C-alpha cells in the first residue's frame, strides 16, 4: 500500500509539474507574442483612399526595424460632406467648444500612437482621422510582438518606453525637425506604455491620453485566468505565478515590474484618462486609482457608461474624441 501511494503521489506530482510548465509556456507566449493580425478590410479602405478621410499617409522604418506610419492632415477640397465625415464632425464639435483650432491642414504637434494587446498600428487609422483634423500629425508603430514588428516579445513598457523617444528622435532628424511638441496616445496596453513613458521622460512629453489602461500588469494576467478550464482556474495563484516565470524566462522581466499606478505619481505633464464603466477585464477602479495618484490638477478622468474594455472610444464617440483633442490643444 505504501509503495502504491508513493507511486500515486509521484504521478500526481509529475502531472502537476507538467501542467504548471504548460501554463508558464503557453500563458507567457500569449501574453508577450499573441497571434499577429493581418490588415483588415477597413484598414485597407483608408490606406487606398487616404485623402477621402482627410489624411496623407507615408511610412518609414526605424533603425531597430520597427515599421512606422505617419498620418498628416489634408483639408478636404470637396464640399461633399461624405469626404472626411468624421473629421468634419470632430472640428464642428471643437468649434462649438471654442477650442483653439488652427486652420485645417496645419500641424501643431505630433501624437505617438500606441495600440492595444493583439492590435496593430493600422487599428489607429480611424482615430487618426480625428486627431489629424484637430491639427496633429500621428506617428503609428507596431508594438513589439505585434503587427510587422521585428521584435519577438511585447514588454508592456519595460523596453517600449525607451523605444518611443528614440524613434521620435529618428523621425525628427530624418525630417529636419527639432523640438516639435510630442503627445502620447495609448489604448489598454498602449495606455499603460504611455503612462510609463511620461514618467520616465518628463521633459520630452507635452501631454498624454491613456484609454482603458491597467494599474499593474499582474491584474490583466490574473483576469485572463478566468478563461481557463474550471479545474485549472482554481489554481489561479499558481497559474499567474507560472505565467510570470514564463514571461521572465522569455523576455527578462516579471509582470510586477510593470506598474502604471506607481508611474502615475511621477508624471508631471497633463494627463487625460478614460475608461469604460462596464469594463470587466480591467475594472474602472484601476483608472480611478491612477487618476488619484497623478500629482497636481492637470489631469482629467472621463468614465464612459456602458463601455467595455475594447469599445470605450466607439461608445464615447465624437464627444470623447473632442475631449482628447481639446486636452492636447490646451496642453500646447
C-alpha positions as CSV (number, residue, x, y, z in Angstrom):
1,X,0.0,0.0,0.0
2,X,2.8,2.4,0.9
3,X,4.5,1.7,-2.4
4,X,1.3,2.2,-4.3
5,X,0.6,5.5,-2.5
6,X,4.2,6.7,-3.3
7,X,3.7,5.9,-6.9
8,X,0.4,7.7,-7.0
9,X,2.0,10.8,-5.3
10,X,4.8,10.8,-7.8
11,X,2.4,10.5,-10.7
12,X,0.2,13.4,-9.4
13,X,3.3,15.5,-8.8
14,X,4.5,14.8,-12.3
15,X,1.1,15.8,-13.8
16,X,1.1,18.9,-11.6
17,X,4.6,19.9,-12.8
18,X,3.7,19.3,-16.4
19,X,0.5,21.4,-16.1
20,X,2.5,24.2,-14.4
21,X,5.2,24.2,-17.1
22,X,2.5,24.2,-19.8
23,X,0.7,27.1,-18.3
24,X,4.0,29.0,-17.9
25,X,4.9,28.3,-21.6
26,X,1.6,28.9,-23.2
27,X,0.5,31.8,-20.9
28,X,3.7,33.7,-21.4
29,X,3.6,33.2,-25.2
30,X,0.0,34.5,-25.4
31,X,0.9,37.5,-23.2
32,X,4.1,38.5,-24.9
33,X,3.5,37.5,-28.5
34,X,-0.1,36.9,-29.4
35,X,-1.2,35.8,-32.8
36,X,-0.4,38.6,-35.2
37,X,-3.3,40.1,-37.1
38,X,-3.3,40.9,-40.8
39,X,-4.5,44.2,-42.3
40,X,-8.3,44.2,-42.3
41,X,-10.7,45.5,-44.9
42,X,-11.5,48.7,-43.1
43,X,-7.8,49.4,-42.8
44,X,-7.3,48.9,-46.5
45,X,-10.1,51.2,-47.4
46,X,-8.4,54.1,-45.7
47,X,-5.0,53.1,-47.0
48,X,-6.3,53.1,-50.6
49,X,-8.0,56.5,-50.3
50,X,-6.4,58.5,-47.5
51,X,-7.4,61.9,-48.9
52,X,-11.1,60.8,-48.7
53,X,-10.5,60.6,-44.9
54,X,-8.6,63.9,-44.6
55,X,-5.2,62.1,-44.4
56,X,-1.8,61.9,-46.1
57,X,0.0,58.7,-45.3
58,X,3.7,57.9,-45.5
59,X,6.0,55.4,-43.8
60,X,9.5,54.7,-42.7
61,X,11.5,52.0,-40.9
62,X,13.3,52.9,-37.7
63,X,16.9,51.8,-37.2
64,X,15.8,48.9,-35.0
65,X,13.5,47.7,-37.7
66,X,10.2,49.0,-36.3
67,X,7.7,49.8,-39.0
68,X,6.3,53.3,-38.6
69,X,3.4,55.0,-40.4
70,X,2.9,58.8,-40.5
71,X,-0.5,60.3,-40.9
72,X,-0.8,64.1,-41.6
73,X,-3.8,66.2,-42.1
74,X,-5.1,67.2,-45.6
75,X,-8.0,69.7,-45.7
76,X,-10.8,68.3,-48.0
77,X,-11.1,70.2,-51.3
78,X,-14.7,68.9,-51.9
79,X,-17.8,70.3,-50.3
80,X,-19.2,66.7,-50.3
81,X,-20.0,66.0,-46.7
82,X,-19.1,62.3,-47.1
83,X,-15.5,63.3,-47.6
84,X,-13.7,63.3,-44.2
85,X,-17.1,63.0,-42.5
86,X,-15.7,62.0,-39.1
87,X,-13.1,64.8,-39.3
88,X,-15.8,67.4,-40.0
89,X,-17.9,66.2,-37.0
90,X,-14.8,66.5,-34.8
91,X,-13.9,70.0,-36.0
92,X,-17.6,71.1,-35.6
93,X,-17.6,69.8,-32.0
94,X,-14.4,71.6,-31.2
95,X,-15.6,74.8,-32.7
96,X,-18.8,74.7,-30.5
97,X,-16.4,74.4,-27.5
98,X,-14.3,77.4,-28.6
99,X,-11.2,75.1,-28.7
100,X,-8.1,76.7,-30.1
101,X,-8.3,75.2,-33.5
102,X,-5.9,76.1,-36.3
103,X,-6.9,76.1,-40.0
104,X,-7.5,72.6,-41.3
105,X,-4.2,71.1,-42.6
106,X,-1.9,73.0,-40.2
107,X,0.2,70.7,-38.0
108,X,0.8,71.9,-34.4
109,X,2.3,68.8,-32.8
110,X,2.7,65.0,-33.2
111,X,0.8,62.3,-31.4
112,X,2.7,59.0,-30.9
113,X,0.0,56.3,-31.2
114,X,0.2,53.0,-29.2
115,X,-2.2,50.2,-29.9
116,X,-3.6,47.6,-27.5
117,X,-2.8,44.0,-27.0
118,X,-3.4,41.8,-30.1
119,X,-3.6,45.0,-32.1
120,X,-1.6,46.6,-34.9
121,X,-0.7,50.2,-36.0
122,X,-3.4,50.2,-38.7
123,X,-6.1,49.9,-35.9
124,X,-5.5,53.6,-35.2
125,X,-6.3,54.9,-38.7
126,X,-9.9,55.8,-37.9
127,X,-8.6,57.6,-34.8
128,X,-6.0,59.5,-36.9
129,X,-8.9,60.9,-38.9
130,X,-10.0,62.9,-35.9
131,X,-6.6,63.8,-34.5
132,X,-5.3,65.0,-37.8
133,X,-8.4,67.1,-38.3
134,X,-7.6,68.8,-35.0
135,X,-4.2,69.8,-36.2
136,X,-1.9,66.9,-35.2
137,X,0.4,64.6,-37.1
138,X,0.1,61.0,-36.0
139,X,3.0,58.6,-35.7
140,X,2.0,54.9,-35.6
141,X,4.1,52.0,-34.7
142,X,3.7,48.2,-34.4
143,X,4.4,47.5,-30.7
144,X,6.9,44.6,-30.3
145,X,5.3,41.2,-30.6
146,X,2.5,42.7,-32.8
147,X,1.9,43.5,-36.4
148,X,5.0,43.6,-38.5
149,X,7.4,44.4,-35.6
150,X,10.7,42.5,-35.9
151,X,10.8,42.2,-32.1
152,X,9.5,38.9,-30.8
153,X,8.0,40.0,-27.5
154,X,6.0,42.9,-26.1
155,X,7.2,44.1,-22.8
156,X,4.3,46.5,-21.9
157,X,6.6,49.5,-21.5
158,X,9.6,47.8,-20.0
159,X,11.5,48.4,-23.2
160,X,8.9,50.3,-25.3
161,X,9.3,53.4,-23.0
162,X,12.9,53.7,-24.4
163,X,11.9,52.9,-28.0
164,X,9.4,55.8,-28.2
165,X,11.8,58.7,-27.7
166,X,14.5,57.0,-29.8
167,X,12.1,56.6,-32.8
168,X,10.7,60.1,-32.3
169,X,14.3,61.5,-32.4
170,X,15.0,59.5,-35.6
171,X,11.9,60.8,-37.2
172,X,12.7,64.4,-36.4
173,X,16.3,64.0,-37.6
174,X,15.1,62.5,-40.9
175,X,12.7,65.4,-41.5
176,X,15.0,68.1,-40.3
177,X,12.7,69.0,-37.4
178,X,13.5,69.7,-33.8
179,X,11.6,70.3,-30.5
180,X,8.2,69.7,-32.1
181,X,5.6,69.1,-29.3
182,X,5.2,65.3,-28.7
183,X,2.0,63.8,-27.3
184,X,1.3,60.2,-26.4
185,X,-2.0,58.3,-27.0
186,X,-2.4,54.7,-26.0
187,X,-5.2,52.1,-25.7
188,X,-5.1,49.4,-23.0
189,X,-1.5,48.1,-23.3
190,X,-0.7,51.3,-25.2
191,X,-2.2,53.4,-22.4
192,X,0.0,51.7,-19.8
193,X,3.0,52.3,-22.0
194,X,2.1,56.0,-22.3
195,X,2.0,56.4,-18.6
196,X,5.3,54.6,-18.1
197,X,7.0,56.7,-20.8
198,X,5.7,60.0,-19.5
199,X,7.0,59.2,-16.0
200,X,10.4,58.2,-17.4
201,X,10.9,61.1,-19.8
202,X,9.0,64.0,-18.3
203,X,10.9,66.6,-20.4
204,X,10.0,65.0,-23.7
205,X,6.3,64.6,-23.5
206,X,3.8,67.5,-23.8
207,X,0.7,65.6,-22.7
208,X,-0.8,62.1,-22.8
209,X,-4.1,60.4,-23.2
210,X,-4.5,56.9,-21.8
211,X,-7.6,54.8,-22.5
212,X,-8.6,51.7,-20.6
213,X,-5.1,51.2,-19.1
214,X,-4.4,48.8,-16.2
215,X,-2.8,49.8,-13.0
216,X,-0.5,46.8,-12.9
217,X,0.3,44.1,-15.5
218,X,-0.4,41.5,-12.8
219,X,-4.1,42.4,-12.9
220,X,-4.9,41.6,-16.5
221,X,-2.8,38.4,-16.3
222,X,-4.9,37.3,-13.3
223,X,-8.1,38.3,-15.2
224,X,-7.0,36.1,-18.1
225,X,-7.1,33.1,-15.9
226,X,-10.9,33.3,-15.8
227,X,-10.9,31.8,-19.3
228,X,-9.0,28.7,-18.2
229,X,-10.8,25.4,-17.6
230,X,-12.6,25.3,-14.2
231,X,-10.2,22.8,-12.6
232,X,-7.1,24.9,-13.6
233,X,-8.9,28.1,-12.7
234,X,-9.0,27.0,-9.1
235,X,-5.2,27.2,-9.2
236,X,-5.2,30.9,-10.2
237,X,-2.4,32.0,-7.8
238,X,-0.2,29.2,-9.2
239,X,-1.1,29.8,-12.8
240,X,-0.3,33.6,-12.6
241,X,3.0,32.9,-10.9
242,X,3.8,30.2,-13.5
243,X,2.9,32.7,-16.3
244,X,5.1,35.4,-14.6
245,X,8.0,33.0,-14.5
246,X,7.5,32.2,-18.2
247,X,7.5,35.9,-19.0
248,X,10.7,36.4,-17.2
249,X,12.4,33.5,-18.9
250,X,11.3,34.7,-22.3
251,X,11.6,38.5,-22.0
252,X,13.7,39.2,-18.9
253,X,11.2,40.9,-16.7
254,X,8.4,40.0,-14.2
255,X,4.9,41.4,-14.6
256,X,5.3,43.1,-11.2
257,X,7.8,45.4,-12.8
258,X,5.1,47.0,-15.0
259,X,3.3,49.4,-12.6
260,X,1.5,52.3,-14.4
261,X,-0.1,53.2,-11.0
262,X,3.3,53.7,-9.5
263,X,4.5,55.6,-12.6
264,X,1.5,57.9,-12.3
265,X,2.9,59.5,-9.2
266,X,5.9,60.7,-11.2
267,X,4.1,62.2,-14.2
268,X,4.3,66.0,-14.5
269,X,2.6,66.6,-17.9
270,X,-1.2,67.0,-18.4
271,X,-3.0,63.6,-18.4
272,X,-6.3,62.6,-19.8
273,X,-7.7,59.2,-18.7
274,X,-10.8,57.5,-20.0
275,X,-12.3,54.1,-19.1
276,X,-15.5,52.1,-19.6
277,X,-17.7,51.6,-16.6
278,X,-18.7,48.1,-17.8
279,X,-15.1,47.0,-18.3
280,X,-14.9,43.6,-16.7
281,X,-11.4,42.8,-17.9
282,X,-9.7,45.9,-16.4
283,X,-12.3,47.4,-14.0
284,X,-12.8,51.2,-13.9
285,X,-11.5,51.5,-10.3
286,X,-8.0,51.0,-11.7
287,X,-8.4,54.2,-13.8
288,X,-9.6,56.0,-10.7
289,X,-6.5,54.8,-8.7
290,X,-4.2,56.1,-11.5
291,X,-6.1,59.4,-11.6
292,X,-5.7,60.0,-7.9
293,X,-2.0,59.0,-8.0
294,X,-1.2,61.7,-10.6
295,X,0.0,64.8,-8.8
296,X,-1.3,68.3,-9.4
297,X,-4.5,69.3,-11.2
298,X,-3.5,68.9,-14.8
299,X,-5.5,65.7,-15.1
300,X,-8.9,64.6,-16.3
301,X,-10.8,61.3,-15.9
302,X,-13.8,60.5,-18.0
303,X,-15.7,57.3,-17.3
304,X,-17.9,56.1,-20.2
305,X,-21.3,54.4,-19.2
306,X,-22.0,51.1,-20.9
307,X,-18.5,50.9,-22.4
308,X,-16.5,47.7,-22.1
309,X,-12.7,47.2,-22.4
310,X,-12.4,47.3,-26.2
311,X,-15.1,49.8,-27.2
312,X,-14.5,52.8,-24.9
313,X,-13.7,55.2,-27.8
314,X,-16.6,54.0,-30.1
315,X,-19.0,54.3,-27.2
316,X,-17.8,57.7,-26.2
317,X,-18.0,58.7,-29.9
318,X,-17.4,62.2,-31.1
319,X,-17.7,63.8,-27.7
320,X,-14.8,61.7,-26.3
321,X,-12.6,62.3,-29.3
322,X,-13.3,66.0,-28.8
323,X,-12.4,65.7,-25.1
324,X,-9.0,64.2,-26.0
325,X,-8.2,66.7,-28.8
326,X,-9.2,69.6,-26.6
327,X,-6.9,68.2,-23.9
328,X,-4.0,68.1,-26.3
329,X,-4.8,71.6,-27.8
330,X,-4.8,73.2,-24.4
331,X,-1.6,71.5,-23.5
332,X,0.1,73.4,-26.3
